[in-house]
Amino acid sequence: YTIVSYQILSLCNYLNGKCGMKYIINILKGSKAKNITQSIKKNKLYGIGKTYSIDWCKAIIKLLINNDYLIETLFGKFGTTLKCSLKTKKWLNIIDKNYESVNNVADCDKLLLPK
């Protein structure tokens, strides 16, 4: 789950808490929806999760919310937005600083697990 979690968290961080779960999943899956701007389509994460099912993406996002990596905030009467927690920003910073040395999931996990 490390790679897809990194993709989701990076995208949420890029969007800075301004979008909800459906929008994030649509970006990962490469949706052609009108509300996805050209600048988003140029992002390296656009379409990277074409093989992921919608239900699987939702499950990962819910896990990230339940483990305090994402903060779900009420927006309007019915919607919610997703924002990265401080815990996530620290996690992303560790990965991004060591990106060249991260060749696979095992390397990524080694950076994140307590010693």
Buried (B, 14 or more C-beta within 10 A) or exposed (E): EBEBBBBBBBBBBBBEBEBBBBBBBBBBBBBEEEEBEEEBEEBEBBEBBEEBEBEBBEEBBEBBBEEEBBBBEEBEEEEBBBBBBEEBEEBBEBBEEEEEEBEEEEEBEEBEEEE
